[in-house]
Amino acid sequence: MLTASQVRAARAGLRWDRAELSRVSGVSDWRLRCIEDEARIGDVAMGAVQAVRTAFEEAGVVFLDGAGLKLPS
Protein backbone atom coordinates (compact mmCIF):
# COMPACT_ATOMS: atom_id res chain seq x y z
CA MET A 1 0.00 0.00 0.00
CA LEU A 2 1.12 3.51 -0.75
CA THR A 3 0.56 6.31 1.77
CA ALA A 4 -0.20 9.94 1.05
CA SER A 5 2.99 11.00 2.84
CA GLN A 6 5.08 8.64 0.66
CA VAL A 7 3.56 10.18 -2.47
CA ARG A 8 4.30 13.71 -1.28
CA ALA A 9 7.85 12.74 -0.25
CA ALA A 10 8.60 10.93 -3.51
CA ARG A 11 7.28 13.81 -5.57
CA ALA A 12 9.33 16.31 -3.58
CA GLY A 13 12.43 14.12 -3.73
CA LEU A 14 12.22 13.83 -7.50
CA ARG A 15 11.41 17.54 -7.75
CA TRP A 16 8.26 16.78 -9.70
CA ASP A 17 5.28 19.09 -9.58
CA ARG A 18 1.81 17.59 -9.83
CA ALA A 19 1.71 18.33 -13.55
CA GLU A 20 4.81 16.18 -14.13
CA LEU A 21 3.47 13.33 -11.99
CA SER A 22 0.17 13.54 -13.84
CA ARG A 23 1.96 13.39 -17.19
CA VAL A 24 4.13 10.43 -16.20
CA SER A 25 1.44 8.43 -14.38
CA GLY A 26 -1.62 9.31 -16.46
CA VAL A 27 -3.51 10.24 -13.27
CA SER A 28 -5.41 13.53 -13.24
CA ASP A 29 -4.34 16.45 -11.05
CA TRP A 30 -7.61 16.17 -9.11
CA ARG A 31 -6.98 12.49 -8.31
CA LEU A 32 -3.38 13.26 -7.35
CA ARG A 33 -4.66 15.82 -4.85
CA CYS A 34 -6.87 13.11 -3.37
CA ILE A 35 -4.00 10.62 -3.28
CA GLU A 36 -1.80 13.13 -1.44
CA ASP A 37 -4.51 13.72 1.19
CA GLU A 38 -4.41 11.19 4.06
CA ALA A 39 -8.16 11.56 4.57
CA ARG A 40 -9.05 10.93 0.91
CA ILE A 41 -6.48 8.45 -0.43
CA GLY A 42 -8.75 5.55 0.53
CA ASP A 43 -11.47 6.91 -1.76
CA VAL A 44 -9.27 6.74 -4.87
CA ALA A 45 -9.44 3.72 -7.17
CA MET A 46 -6.53 1.36 -6.59
CA GLY A 47 -5.65 1.52 -10.29
CA ALA A 48 -4.85 5.23 -9.97
CA VAL A 49 -2.76 4.69 -6.84
CA GLN A 50 -0.90 1.83 -8.55
CA ALA A 51 -0.23 4.02 -11.61
CA VAL A 52 1.38 6.63 -9.34
CA ARG A 53 3.45 3.98 -7.58
CA THR A 54 4.60 2.53 -10.90
CA ALA A 55 5.61 5.98 -12.19
CA PHE A 56 7.73 6.55 -9.09
CA GLU A 57 9.28 3.09 -9.23
CA GLU A 58 10.20 3.56 -12.88
CA ALA A 59 11.95 6.79 -11.81
CA GLY A 60 13.99 4.79 -9.26
CA VAL A 61 12.01 5.31 -6.05
CA VAL A 62 11.94 2.27 -3.74
CA PHE A 63 9.04 2.05 -1.30
CA LEU A 64 9.94 0.48 2.03
CA ASP A 65 7.70 -1.39 4.46
CA GLY A 66 5.75 1.01 6.61
CA ALA A 67 5.81 4.57 5.32
CA GLY A 68 9.41 4.93 4.18
CA LEU A 69 11.01 5.27 0.80
CA LYS A 70 14.42 5.46 -0.79
CA LEU A 71 15.10 7.99 -3.52
CA PRO A 72 17.43 7.28 -6.44
CA SER A 73 21.02 8.44 -6.04
N, C-alpha and C positions, 0 to 999 in steps of 0.2 A: 504494500500500500504506500502511496505517496502522500505526504502531508503538505498542507499549505505553506508551512514554514520552509520545507525543503524546496518547494517550487520557487518561493521568493529568494531563497539563498542561492539556488542554482542560477537563476536569472541574473541576480546581482553579480555573482562570481564570474559569469561569462560576459558580463557587461551588455546583456541583451535588454532592450526595452520590450514592452509587450508586443509592439508591432513586429519585431524580429521573431519573437517566440511564436506569434500567430502565423507568420509566414512559413517558418520552418516546420511547425507542428500541424498546420491546417486547422487549428482551433481558433474560434472567433475571440476577439478582444473581450466581449461580454462574458463568454465562458471562462476565459483566463482570469478575469476579475473574480468570478465565483470560485475558481480553483484556488486562488491565492487567499481566499477568505476562510478561516477555520470554521466559521459557522455555516458556510454554504457549500464547502467542497463535497460533502456527502450527497448533495442534491444534483451533482453533475454526473452525467452518464459516464460509466467506467471507460468507454471507448475514447472519450475526450481526454480523460486523465491519463490513460495509457499512451495516447498520441503525444502528450506533453512529455511523459517519462521517456519515451523512445527518442524524441528529439534531443533531449538532454543527454541521454546515453550515447547517441551517435556523435555528440559533440565532446564526449569523453568524461562526462560526469558519472561517478559511481555512487549509487545510493546504498547506504549502510543500514543494517538493522536498527530499528528505533527511528530516530529522526535525523540521523547524520547523513553527510555526504562528503565525497572527496572530489575536488575539482581537478581538471587536467593540469599538468605542469606546464 
